[in-house]
Amino acid sequence: MTEYIIKNGCVVDPTQNINAQKMDICIKDGKFVDKVSNAAKVIDASGKLVMAAGVDIHSHVAGPKVDMGRLFRPEDKLFRSPMRGKNTRMEMGFSVPSTTKTGYDYARLGFSFVMEAAMPPLEAAHVHEEIRDTPIIDEGAMPVLANNWFLLEYFKNGEIENAGAYASWILNATRGFGLKCVNPGGTEAWGWGLNCITIHDKVPYFDITPAEIVTGLIATNEYLRLPHSVHVHANNLGNPGNYQTTLDTLKLVEGFSPNNDFGREQVMHHTHIQFHCYGGESFKSDSFESKTKEVMDYVNSQKKLTVDVGQVTLDETTTMTADGPFEYHLTHMNHLKWSNVDVELETAAGIVPFVYDPKTYIAGAQWAIGLEIALFAKDKDRCFITTDHPNAGPFWRYPRIYKWLLSAEARNNVLEKELKYGNKVLDTTYIGELADKEISLYELAQMTRSGVAKALGLKDMYGSLKTGLAANVAVYDIDPENLPSDPEQYEKAFGNSFAFFKDGVLAVENNEIVNYSMPKKTVWVNSIVPENKQVERDIRDKFLHSYTVALDNYAVFDEHVHNPYAIKVDITQ
């Protein structure tokens, strides 16, 4: 394989405590090495920023709801669909990009790994087919389990070993990565026309509460010693006053300790927490307000937690979530077209277009609330930048978020020039209190690279420039020793990397994709547990009497999984 040397770059790598240090990065045989031969190809990074490639902990990029979103919104393709380039296939889509555009755009941003955050187990083959068709980036997918009939019954009976055996079977059957929790109990209640608003509401028929489901999932996750913690989308998403439910959910980590061999320190990751930090009684009243300080005070005090932001980008977008009742609620707010689907015995989902219009007060407040979360976070290794793509905005807007966090001037420009109700946003949020606060490039690397990889349990694969690791590295046209006076330069530079290597292969050079055919991996967890005859019988019986698909046709076939990379976790040893 070709040798490369990235010369004279200004390197930022929190995993090695390197903060804007001029040094060379050497690549050989797809890995970072200490030195290369004189024959190595040179990438001149003088006056430029060098970081490990980005890692996205939460995005919706593959699967049935994503594909339905593409079909559901043909108008989405009108906004931003470049023609086929010299080195690329056709690209389409704005908030729901095609698989090719998804891979290209992540490469342009300098990202090497993306986690599909909501895989319906029954639809796992569909998810993996789309992963296969997405170029360049490595991917994983988390099966959605918080409304799964098997687990609801096991948790109700306190059968954690049985829950562990079933969850292990699901991970292997779906080639899944971790345990995803969406509106625990609420999505199942939605089948009865109900919901679970607090963590103490009972789920119809199963007579179990969201609190019991979440603690059951945490216990199961730690019993299995998985690389990543339980990944939680809490109840009451998007509703005024929901911060109390959020705090109640977060406090469920107390009494648990991380049990794994991957270096993660949390037992819960709370995703898109911006949507869960609202005070007040309704969007239409003057009582709506930010409660980020209250939520982040607890997050900052509790090392067992990590969070991601779910930042609103002030765009027209497409919401899609396994939180079926929320989407029903949303379409009755904006009266736009919608879709709602039930996945038998497992989950439900919905799709609704949405506009985060800066001319509306609520969109402006949501924008401020997301930024507050990132700015209030004391440990940037535990707070990560996401948009809950595409729910709060498309992922390719990440550079816009970086700009807002790196530059107080950029935030003030939005408040003064873009938000119609900027003064009201200042009155009802904490963004004014944080008017002068900015993150550093080092902290940005933590929130998009090192911290994310550690939280996923993948720190030995991604998020670092350490010798011996796969050479995933991005170079950006920003000089850390002479930061731009115009904050728009941040968005421009991070929006299209000067150079990007994926596994030692040059994918982006001089801001253009030059190669998209390099190997990519599907990362999953091969969970091994003691034999459990009871769970085996339960699975056979449930598929015989309740599923419309035969058990033999449920698990994904090997040919569905593109270049699988299995992380083996064996609790029998």
DOBA-271727 format. One line per field, with one value per residue (C-alpha): residue number from 1; residue in three letters; chain; x, y, z. Coordinates in Angstrom, 2 decimals, decimal comma, padded with zeros to 5 digits. Example, Ala and Ser with C-alpha at 12.3 -4.5 7.8 and 13.67 -1.06 7.14 Angstrom:
k	1;2
r	ala;ser
c	A;A
x	012,30;013,67
y	-004,50;-001,06
z	007,80;007,14
END
This chain:
k	1;2;3;4;5;6;7;8;9;10;11;12;13;14;15;16;17;18;19;20;21;22;23;24;25;26;27;28;29;30;31;32;33;34;35;36;37;38;39;40;41;42;43;44;45;46;47;48;49;50;51;52;53;54;55;56;57;58;59;60;61;62;63;64;65;66;67;68;69;70;71;72;73;74;75;76;77;78;79;80;81;82;83;84;85;86;87;88;89;90;91;92;93;94;95;96;97;98;99;100;101;102;103;104;105;106;107;108;109;110;111;112;113;114;115;116;117;118;119;120;121;122;123;124;125;126;127;128;129;130;131;132;133;134;135;136;137;138;139;140;141;142;143;144;145;146;147;148;149;150;151;152;153;154;155;156;157;158;159;160;161;162;163;164;165;166;167;168;169;170;171;172;173;174;175;176;177;178;179;180;181;182;183;184;185;186;187;188;189;190;191;192;193;194;195;196;197;198;199;200;201;202;203;204;205;206;207;208;209;210;211;212;213;214;215;216;217;218;219;220;221;222;223;224;225;226;227;228;229;230;231;232;233;234;235;236;237;238;239;240;241;242;243;244;245;246;247;248;249;250;251;252;253;254;255;256;257;258;259;260;261;262;263;264;265;266;267;268;269;270;271;272;273;274;275;276;277;278;279;280;281;282;283;284;285;286;287;288;289;290;291;292;293;294;295;296;297;298;299;300;301;302;303;304;305;306;307;308;309;310;311;312;313;314;315;316;317;318;319;320;321;322;323;324;325;326;327;328;329;330;331;332;333;334;335;336;337;338;339;340;341;342;343;344;345;346;347;348;349;350;351;352;353;354;355;356;357;358;359;360;361;362;363;364;365;366;367;368;369;370;371;372;373;374;375;376;377;378;379;380;381;382;383;384;385;386;387;388;389;390;391;392;393;394;395;396;397;398;399;400;401;402;403;404;405;406;407;408;409;410;411;412;413;414;415;416;417;418;419;420;421;422;423;424;425;426;427;428;429;430;431;432;433;434;435;436;437;438;439;440;441;442;443;444;445;446;447;448;449;450;451;452;453;454;455;456;457;458;459;460;461;462;463;464;465;466;467;468;469;470;471;472;473;474;475;476;477;478;479;480;481;482;483;484;485;486;487;488;489;490;491;492;493;494;495;496;497;498;499;500;501;502;503;504;505;506;507;508;509;510;511;512;513;514;515;516;517;518;519;520;521;522;523;524;525;526;527;528;529;530;531;532;533;534;535;536;537;538;539;540;541;542;543;544;545;546;547;548;549;550;551;552;553;554;555;556;557;558;559;560;561;562;563;564;565;566;567;568;569;570;571;572;573
r	met;thr;glu;tyr;ile;ile;lys;asn;gly;cys;val;val;asp;pro;thr;gln;asn;ile;asn;ala;gln;lys;met;asp;ile;cys;ile;lys;asp;gly;lys;phe;val;asp;lys;val;ser;asn;ala;ala;lys;val;ile;asp;ala;ser;gly;lys;leu;val;met;ala;ala;gly;val;asp;ile;his;ser;his;val;ala;gly;pro;lys;val;asp;met;gly;arg;leu;phe;arg;pro;glu;asp;lys;leu;phe;arg;ser;pro;met;arg;gly;lys;asn;thr;arg;met;glu;met;gly;phe;ser;val;pro;ser;thr;thr;lys;thr;gly;tyr;asp;tyr;ala;arg;leu;gly;phe;ser;phe;val;met;glu;ala;ala;met;pro;pro;leu;glu;ala;ala;his;val;his;glu;glu;ile;arg;asp;thr;pro;ile;ile;asp;glu;gly;ala;met;pro;val;leu;ala;asn;asn;trp;phe;leu;leu;glu;tyr;phe;lys;asn;gly;glu;ile;glu;asn;ala;gly;ala;tyr;ala;ser;trp;ile;leu;asn;ala;thr;arg;gly;phe;gly;leu;lys;cys;val;asn;pro;gly;gly;thr;glu;ala;trp;gly;trp;gly;leu;asn;cys;ile;thr;ile;his;asp;lys;val;pro;tyr;phe;asp;ile;thr;pro;ala;glu;ile;val;thr;gly;leu;ile;ala;thr;asn;glu;tyr;leu;arg;leu;pro;his;ser;val;his;val;his;ala;asn;asn;leu;gly;asn;pro;gly;asn;tyr;gln;thr;thr;leu;asp;thr;leu;lys;leu;val;glu;gly;phe;ser;pro;asn;asn;asp;phe;gly;arg;glu;gln;val;met;his;his;thr;his;ile;gln;phe;his;cys;tyr;gly;gly;glu;ser;phe;lys;ser;asp;ser;phe;glu;ser;lys;thr;lys;glu;val;met;asp;tyr;val;asn;ser;gln;lys;lys;leu;thr;val;asp;val;gly;gln;val;thr;leu;asp;glu;thr;thr;thr;met;thr;ala;asp;gly;pro;phe;glu;tyr;his;leu;thr;his;met;asn;his;leu;lys;trp;ser;asn;val;asp;val;glu;leu;glu;thr;ala;ala;gly;ile;val;pro;phe;val;tyr;asp;pro;lys;thr;tyr;ile;ala;gly;ala;gln;trp;ala;ile;gly;leu;glu;ile;ala;leu;phe;ala;lys;asp;lys;asp;arg;cys;phe;ile;thr;thr;asp;his;pro;asn;ala;gly;pro;phe;trp;arg;tyr;pro;arg;ile;tyr;lys;trp;leu;leu;ser;ala;glu;ala;arg;asn;asn;val;leu;glu;lys;glu;leu;lys;tyr;gly;asn;lys;val;leu;asp;thr;thr;tyr;ile;gly;glu;leu;ala;asp;lys;glu;ile;ser;leu;tyr;glu;leu;ala;gln;met;thr;arg;ser;gly;val;ala;lys;ala;leu;gly;leu;lys;asp;met;tyr;gly;ser;leu;lys;thr;gly;leu;ala;ala;asn;val;ala;val;tyr;asp;ile;asp;pro;glu;asn;leu;pro;ser;asp;pro;glu;gln;tyr;glu;lys;ala;phe;gly;asn;ser;phe;ala;phe;phe;lys;asp;gly;val;leu;ala;val;glu;asn;asn;glu;ile;val;asn;tyr;ser;met;pro;lys;lys;thr;val;trp;val;asn;ser;ile;val;pro;glu;asn;lys;gln;val;glu;arg;asp;ile;arg;asp;lys;phe;leu;his;ser;tyr;thr;val;ala;leu;asp;asn;tyr;ala;val;phe;asp;glu;his;val;his;asn;pro;tyr;ala;ile;lys;val;asp;ile;thr;gln
c	A;A;A;A;A;A;A;A;A;A;A;A;A;A;A;A;A;A;A;A;A;A;A;A;A;A;A;A;A;A;A;A;A;A;A;A;A;A;A;A;A;A;A;A;A;A;A;A;A;A;A;A;A;A;A;A;A;A;A;A;A;A;A;A;A;A;A;A;A;A;A;A;A;A;A;A;A;A;A;A;A;A;A;A;A;A;A;A;A;A;A;A;A;A;A;A;A;A;A;A;A;A;A;A;A;A;A;A;A;A;A;A;A;A;A;A;A;A;A;A;A;A;A;A;A;A;A;A;A;A;A;A;A;A;A;A;A;A;A;A;A;A;A;A;A;A;A;A;A;A;A;A;A;A;A;A;A;A;A;A;A;A;A;A;A;A;A;A;A;A;A;A;A;A;A;A;A;A;A;A;A;A;A;A;A;A;A;A;A;A;A;A;A;A;A;A;A;A;A;A;A;A;A;A;A;A;A;A;A;A;A;A;A;A;A;A;A;A;A;A;A;A;A;A;A;A;A;A;A;A;A;A;A;A;A;A;A;A;A;A;A;A;A;A;A;A;A;A;A;A;A;A;A;A;A;A;A;A;A;A;A;A;A;A;A;A;A;A;A;A;A;A;A;A;A;A;A;A;A;A;A;A;A;A;A;A;A;A;A;A;A;A;A;A;A;A;A;A;A;A;A;A;A;A;A;A;A;A;A;A;A;A;A;A;A;A;A;A;A;A;A;A;A;A;A;A;A;A;A;A;A;A;A;A;A;A;A;A;A;A;A;A;A;A;A;A;A;A;A;A;A;A;A;A;A;A;A;A;A;A;A;A;A;A;A;A;A;A;A;A;A;A;A;A;A;A;A;A;A;A;A;A;A;A;A;A;A;A;A;A;A;A;A;A;A;A;A;A;A;A;A;A;A;A;A;A;A;A;A;A;A;A;A;A;A;A;A;A;A;A;A;A;A;A;A;A;A;A;A;A;A;A;A;A;A;A;A;A;A;A;A;A;A;A;A;A;A;A;A;A;A;A;A;A;A;A;A;A;A;A;A;A;A;A;A;A;A;A;A;A;A;A;A;A;A;A;A;A;A;A;A;A;A;A;A;A;A;A;A;A;A;A;A;A;A;A;A;A;A;A;A;A;A;A;A;A;A;A;A;A;A;A;A;A;A;A;A;A;A;A;A;A;A;A;A;A;A;A;A;A;A;A;A;A;A;A;A;A;A;A;A;A;A;A;A;A;A;A;A;A;A;A;A;A;A;A;A;A;A;A;A;A;A;A;A;A;A;A;A;A;A;A;A
x	000,00;001,14;002,96;001,93;003,26;001,06;003,74;003,85;000,23;-001,04;-002,25;-005,05;-005,54;-007,05;-006,22;-002,54;-002,97;-001,75;-003,11;-002,24;001,27;003,16;004,13;004,02;001,55;002,85;000,71;001,75;-000,23;-003,44;-002,22;-000,51;003,22;006,14;008,01;007,85;010,38;011,58;009,26;006,17;003,72;003,58;000,43;001,53;-000,58;001,29;-001,06;-003,78;-005,54;-005,02;-007,43;-008,48;-011,48;-014,88;-017,17;-020,97;-022,72;-026,30;-027,67;-030,50;-028,92;-030,15;-033,30;-036,99;-037,94;-034,99;-035,94;-039,58;-038,42;-036,74;-039,92;-042,15;-040,42;-039,53;-039,37;-036,40;-034,27;-034,82;-032,87;-029,34;-028,66;-025,36;-024,88;-022,49;-018,93;-015,71;-015,06;-018,53;-021,86;-025,11;-026,04;-029,52;-031,34;-031,18;-032,46;-032,74;-029,78;-029,30;-026,93;-024,20;-024,57;-024,58;-021,21;-019,72;-020,92;-019,56;-016,23;-016,27;-016,76;-013,82;-015,85;-014,89;-017,67;-021,43;-023,88;-027,37;-029,24;-032,56;-032,72;-036,04;-034,89;-037,50;-036,12;-032,41;-031,75;-033,05;-030,73;-027,71;-028,55;-028,45;-025,25;-023,74;-024,72;-023,25;-019,67;-016,50;-017,69;-017,75;-021,13;-022,93;-026,62;-028,43;-031,57;-034,54;-035,57;-037,43;-040,86;-039,97;-042,49;-039,88;-037,99;-041,11;-042,11;-038,62;-038,23;-041,68;-040,64;-037,16;-035,47;-032,26;-030,38;-033,25;-033,29;-029,55;-029,91;-032,60;-030,70;-027,62;-029,69;-031,03;-027,54;-026,38;-029,54;-029,49;-025,71;-026,45;-024,08;-025,90;-029,19;-031,35;-034,20;-036,86;-039,78;-039,68;-043,14;-044,69;-044,36;-046,02;-048,74;-049,25;-050,70;-053,53;-053,83;-051,91;-048,42;-046,10;-045,35;-043,59;-041,27;-043,97;-046,83;-047,95;-047,69;-051,05;-051,24;-047,63;-048,15;-044,60;-043,26;-040,63;-038,43;-038,48;-037,74;-034,75;-033,25;-033,83;-031,97;-029,08;-028,83;-028,96;-026,33;-023,90;-024,61;-023,60;-020,53;-021,23;-018,89;-021,54;-023,99;-027,75;-028,62;-031,71;-034,32;-036,43;-040,18;-042,04;-039,74;-040,33;-043,03;-042,94;-042,23;-040,44;-037,19;-038,50;-039,04;-035,51;-034,02;-036,00;-034,67;-031,06;-031,17;-031,91;-028,15;-027,60;-027,05;-025,35;-021,67;-020,08;-019,01;-016,99;-013,51;-013,70;-012,91;-016,41;-017,31;-021,02;-024,01;-026,42;-026,08;-028,97;-029,38;-030,64;-031,07;-031,98;-035,50;-035,72;-034,75;-037,98;-039,79;-043,24;-046,76;-047,21;-045,54;-048,31;-047,91;-045,32;-044,21;-042,04;-038,37;-035,01;-034,16;-030,71;-028,97;-030,99;-030,41;-026,74;-026,00;-026,97;-025,14;-021,99;-022,21;-022,65;-019,78;-022,07;-023,77;-022,92;-025,20;-025,43;-027,00;-029,54;-028,82;-031,44;-029,84;-032,66;-033,48;-036,42;-035,96;-037,68;-038,40;-038,31;-038,26;-039,27;-041,31;-044,62;-046,82;-044,51;-044,84;-048,62;-048,47;-046,15;-048,35;-051,25;-049,07;-047,89;-050,66;-048,21;-048,22;-047,23;-046,69;-046,98;-045,97;-046,10;-043,41;-044,93;-043,90;-040,99;-041,45;-043,25;-042,16;-043,36;-042,25;-043,29;-041,65;-040,78;-039,43;-037,27;-038,08;-035,90;-038,93;-040,70;-039,92;-039,90;-037,33;-035,10;-035,45;-034,65;-031,58;-030,38;-031,16;-028,98;-026,01;-026,49;-026,09;-022,72;-021,53;-022,68;-020,97;-017,93;-016,45;-016,46;-015,51;-019,09;-021,08;-021,21;-022,34;-025,25;-028,38;-030,26;-030,04;-032,37;-034,71;-033,19;-031,38;-029,17;-025,82;-023,90;-024,73;-022,27;-019,80;-022,50;-022,79;-019,02;-019,07;-021,71;-019,73;-016,28;-017,41;-019,55;-019,74;-021,43;-024,09;-024,70;-025,12;-027,93;-029,58;-029,40;-029,85;-031,64;-034,00;-037,18;-037,71;-034,09;-034,88;-037,52;-035,07;-032,59;-035,27;-036,35;-033,05;-029,54;-027,86;-027,29;-025,55;-023,17;-022,69;-018,90;-018,31;-016,52;-015,19;-011,65;-010,52;-009,29;-012,79;-014,30;-012,08;-013,38;-017,02;-016,65;-013,80;-012,13;-015,06;-017,48;-015,22;-014,70;-018,44;-019,10;-016,37;-014,43;-011,47;-009,05;-010,49;-011,49;-011,07;-007,30;-004,03;-002,11;000,51;-000,89;-004,51;-006,27;-005,27;-008,51;-007,49;-008,81;-007,00;-008,91;-008,00;-007,84;-004,69;-004,96;-002,15;-004,03;-007,75;-010,04;-011,46;-014,54;-016,48;-017,92;-014,50;-015,08;-018,17;-016,45;-013,31;-015,03;-017,65;-015,16;-011,93;-008,68;-007,67;-009,28;-007,87;-010,08;-008,05;-004,97;-006,66;-006,86;-010,58;-010,57;-007,77;-007,81;-011,47;-012,59;-013,52;-010,89;-011,75;-014,90;-014,20;-012,07;-013,20;-015,62;-016,70;-019,98;-019,14;-021,30;-021,12;-020,92;-022,40;-021,85;-023,86;-024,54;-027,03;-030,60;-033,24;-036,07;-035,33;-034,89;-038,39;-039,82;-038,42;-039,79;-043,22;-043,52;-042,56;-045,01;-047,98;-047,36;-045,02;-046,06;-042,52;-040,99;-038,10;-035,86;-036,41;-035,87;-032,11;-030,09;-028,13;-024,36;-024,65;-026,65;-023,78;-021,07;-017,54;-018,60;-016,26;-017,37;-016,44;-016,59;-017,90;-018,02;-019,47;-019,05;-015,31
y	000,00;003,54;005,42;008,95;011,68;014,60;017,24;020,32;020,17;021,58;018,45;018,22;014,80;014,63;010,90;011,86;015,29;016,94;020,48;022,41;020,95;021,13;017,59;015,05;012,18;009,04;006,38;002,95;-000,19;001,54;002,40;005,24;004,58;006,42;006,91;006,24;005,94;008,75;007,40;008,40;010,74;014,13;015,99;019,53;020,53;023,74;026,21;023,57;021,61;017,84;015,68;012,07;011,40;012,15;009,63;010,09;008,44;009,01;009,38;007,93;006,97;003,46;001,42;001,41;004,79;006,47;004,87;005,81;009,37;009,48;008,25;010,36;013,63;013,91;017,70;017,16;016,34;019,81;021,65;020,29;017,62;018,07;016,33;013,42;014,59;013,49;010,89;010,32;008,73;010,68;012,44;013,42;014,83;017,58;016,28;012,64;012,17;009,13;006,43;007,67;011,27;010,16;008,48;011,31;014,02;012,26;011,89;015,58;016,32;014,03;011,31;007,63;006,00;006,53;004,74;004,09;004,69;002,87;-000,49;-002,38;-005,99;-007,29;-004,92;-005,53;-006,94;-003,70;-001,67;-003,70;-003,50;000,30;000,22;-001,89;000,77;003,69;004,34;005,04;005,23;002,39;001,87;000,06;-000,22;-000,50;-002,65;-000,90;-002,90;-000,78;-001,88;-005,44;-007,94;-010,46;-007,93;-006,34;-009,74;-010,60;-007,22;-007,48;-010,81;-009,60;-012,13;-010,33;-013,47;-014,34;-010,75;-011,01;-014,26;-012,75;-009,47;-011,50;-013,48;-010,24;-008,73;-011,82;-012,23;-008,60;-008,08;-005,24;-003,17;-002,21;-001,83;001,12;002,43;004,67;006,09;003,07;001,58;004,56;003,16;-000,09;001,94;003,74;000,50;001,10;004,78;005,77;006,92;006,94;010,53;009,93;007,11;005,78;005,40;001,81;000,12;-001,46;-005,25;-005,65;-003,70;-002,34;001,22;003,04;003,20;-000,59;-000,93;001,44;-000,11;-003,55;-002,52;-001,05;-004,25;-006,36;-004,25;-004,50;-008,23;-008,66;-006,37;-004,62;-002,01;000,74;001,59;001,58;004,29;006,12;008,28;009,14;009,53;012,77;013,94;017,44;018,54;021,57;020,61;017,40;018,23;016,61;013,31;013,69;014,20;011,25;009,09;010,20;009,46;005,81;005,32;005,64;002,15;000,83;000,65;000,11;-003,49;-003,84;-004,29;-001,40;001,63;003,17;004,78;005,46;003,14;005,37;007,51;009,97;010,99;014,27;015,77;019,18;017,80;016,85;020,10;022,08;023,87;025,44;024,28;024,69;026,11;028,68;030,11;032,50;029,79;027,88;028,13;026,42;023,99;023,08;024,36;022,06;019,05;019,71;020,33;016,71;015,41;017,25;015,66;012,11;010,33;007,42;009,53;010,71;012,82;014,12;017,43;017,04;020,58;022,45;023,86;026,22;024,28;022,61;018,94;015,58;014,16;010,38;008,43;005,15;007,32;006,83;008,85;011,87;011,94;011,76;014,70;016,61;016,28;017,69;020,71;021,49;019,76;018,41;014,97;012,09;008,37;006,08;002,41;-000,43;-003,13;-006,24;-007,04;-004,63;-000,94;001,74;004,72;007,91;010,49;014,16;017,02;020,00;023,54;025,08;028,58;031,31;033,59;031,55;031,87;028,13;027,30;030,07;028,78;025,21;026,51;028,24;025,24;022,91;025,27;025,73;021,99;021,94;025,11;024,03;020,63;020,63;017,40;017,58;013,90;013,20;015,56;015,06;017,08;015,62;016,83;013,57;013,53;014,43;015,28;018,59;019,14;017,31;015,94;017,82;020,98;019,93;022,63;025,24;023,97;024,03;027,68;028,57;026,88;028,11;031,70;033,83;036,33;033,73;033,05;036,76;037,20;034,63;036,26;039,74;039,11;035,79;035,21;037,25;036,83;037,04;039,19;036,76;033,87;035,74;036,20;032,55;030,70;030,82;031,71;035,32;034,10;032,22;035,14;035,17;031,44;029,53;026,02;025,32;023,15;020,66;020,50;020,17;017,12;015,63;016,23;014,78;012,29;011,03;011,22;009,68;006,73;006,08;006,22;003,70;001,41;001,87;003,93;001,32;001,72;005,37;008,89;008,87;009,36;006,84;004,69;001,31;002,39;002,48;005,65;007,63;011,28;014,60;017,81;021,11;024,50;026,19;027,44;026,94;029,46;032,10;031,48;033,10;036,53;035,74;032,91;031,85;030,42;027,74;026,47;026,58;024,75;022,02;021,57;020,19;018,70;019,60;015,93;012,85;009,35;006,32;003,30;004,82;005,38;008,99;009,65;013,48;015,59;019,35;019,45;016,87;013,21;011,25;007,71;006,09;002,43;001,61;-001,21;-000,29;-002,21;-003,06;-003,14;-005,40;-007,23;-011,01;-011,63;-015,06;-016,08;-019,35;-021,68;-020,78;-023,37;-021,26;-018,33;-020,68;-022,08;-018,58;-017,48;-020,53;-020,16;-016,42;-016,76;-019,63;-017,81;-014,05;-013,19;-013,17;-014,16;-017,56;-017,82;-019,26;-016,12;-013,58;-013,37;-011,50;-013,66;-013,30;-011,85;-008,91;-007,73;-005,87;-006,73;-007,57;-006,69;-008,62;-007,48;-010,65;-010,37;-013,71;-013,64;-017,41;-016,95
z	000,00;-000,72;002,02;002,93;005,15;006,20;006,76;008,93;010,04;013,31;015,11;017,66;019,27;022,79;023,08;023,20;024,85;021,65;021,37;018,23;017,91;014,63;013,62;010,81;010,55;008,81;007,12;005,86;005,06;006,16;009,66;011,50;011,85;013,41;010,13;006,41;003,63;001,41;-001,27;000,72;-000,97;000,71;001,77;002,64;005,66;006,45;008,11;008,38;011,13;011,39;013,41;013,65;011,43;012,93;014,62;014,64;017,59;016,43;012,92;010,83;007,53;006,68;007,01;006,20;007,67;005,91;002,61;003,18;003,86;000,46;-001,27;000,94;000,07;-003,62;-003,11;-000,79;-003,81;-005,25;-002,57;-002,90;-005,47;-007,30;-010,59;-010,88;-010,40;-011,98;-009,30;-007,86;-008,62;-008,75;-005,50;-004,38;-001,38;001,23;004,56;003,42;001,10;-001,08;000,14;-002,19;-001,09;002,55;002,17;000,11;002,48;005,55;003,74;002,85;006,55;007,38;009,17;009,18;011,25;011,59;013,88;012,52;015,74;015,26;013,49;013,73;014,25;011,82;009,16;009,81;006,35;004,82;007,05;006,05;002,36;002,60;004,63;001,86;-000,71;001,30;000,19;002,17;005,79;008,32;009,96;012,74;013,66;016,99;017,23;018,89;021,98;024,55;023,31;022,41;023,76;024,86;026,95;028,42;029,75;031,06;032,77;034,34;035,87;036,86;034,56;033,62;032,53;030,19;028,93;028,35;026,41;024,23;023,66;022,75;020,24;018,73;018,36;016,52;014,44;013,28;013,27;015,67;017,76;020,96;022,83;021,72;023,86;022,23;024,26;026,60;026,87;025,09;021,61;022,70;024,44;021,13;019,75;022,20;021,30;024,44;025,45;028,46;029,46;032,79;033,76;036,11;033,60;033,11;029,72;028,79;029,07;030,21;033,46;033,46;033,66;031,57;034,68;034,93;031,21;031,30;034,45;032,94;029,79;031,81;033,87;030,70;028,96;031,85;032,24;028,59;029,04;025,73;024,22;024,30;027,07;026,70;024,17;025,46;023,74;026,79;027,16;026,45;023,68;022,35;024,82;027,11;030,71;029,72;031,51;034,69;032,86;031,48;034,94;036,31;033,46;033,92;037,64;036,88;036,38;040,11;041,49;038,35;037,43;034,03;033,38;030,20;028,76;026,27;028,39;028,48;031,78;031,27;031,77;029,81;026,73;026,42;022,83;021,22;024,68;023,24;022,63;026,32;028,07;027,87;030,66;030,63;029,91;026,15;023,05;022,78;026,28;027,63;030,06;027,56;028,59;028,56;031,33;030,07;033,18;035,41;033,16;032,49;036,17;036,75;033,66;034,75;038,19;036,97;035,21;034,39;031,70;028,20;026,00;022,47;021,54;018,72;017,51;015,49;012,33;011,29;008,12;006,48;007,23;007,65;011,09;011,44;014,64;016,23;018,62;016,82;019,20;018,93;015,15;015,45;017,84;015,50;012,43;014,41;015,16;011,62;009,61;007,04;005,47;007,70;007,89;010,91;010,90;013,44;013,42;014,94;018,53;018,35;017,66;015,63;013,60;011,98;009,40;009,24;007,31;009,49;009,15;011,88;010,76;012,31;012,03;014,74;018,43;019,20;016,49;017,82;021,38;020,28;018,45;021,64;023,87;021,80;021,92;025,67;026,21;024,46;026,18;029,65;029,36;031,64;030,27;026,48;026,37;027,55;025,33;021,56;018,57;016,60;014,81;015,38;011,58;009,98;012,86;013,96;010,67;008,18;009,37;006,71;008,68;011,41;010,28;010,90;014,50;014,92;013,81;016,40;019,18;018,16;017,62;019,94;017,10;014,89;017,55;018,07;014,32;014,39;017,39;015,90;012,18;011,62;014,55;014,41;018,15;019,25;022,29;023,50;023,00;025,19;027,86;028,01;027,55;028,95;025,67;026,78;029,93;027,64;025,24;025,43;025,82;023,03;022,74;021,55;018,65;021,26;022,78;019,31;018,75;022,00;021,02;017,52;017,80;020,96;023,37;020,88;020,13;023,85;024,59;021,81;023,13;019,89;021,11;019,76;016,26;015,82;017,13;017,57;015,66;017,78;016,10;015,11;014,65;011,30;009,47;009,58;009,51;008,23;007,27;007,33;005,90;009,30;010,99;014,79;015,26;013,27;013,70;011,16;011,95;009,86;011,58;008,21;007,44;010,07;008,30;004,93;006,09;008,10;005,37;002,89;004,18;002,44;002,71;004,22;004,60;005,27;006,43;004,83;001,45;000,24;-000,28;-000,40;-001,85;-002,40;-001,32;-003,91;-003,58;-005,47;-004,37;-003,02;-003,73;-000,68;001,65;004,41;007,51;009,16;012,86;015,05;018,37;018,46;021,91;023,48;026,54;028,39;026,73;027,75;026,86;028,28;025,96;023,01;023,70;024,15;020,80;018,98;020,58;019,94;016,30;015,88;017,43;017,12;014,25;010,60;009,59;010,20;012,63;009,92;007,83;010,62;011,00;008,37;005,97;005,73;002,24;003,64;005,84;003,97;005,11;008,68;011,54;014,62;018,12;020,19;023,75;025,57;029,09;029,47;030,01
END
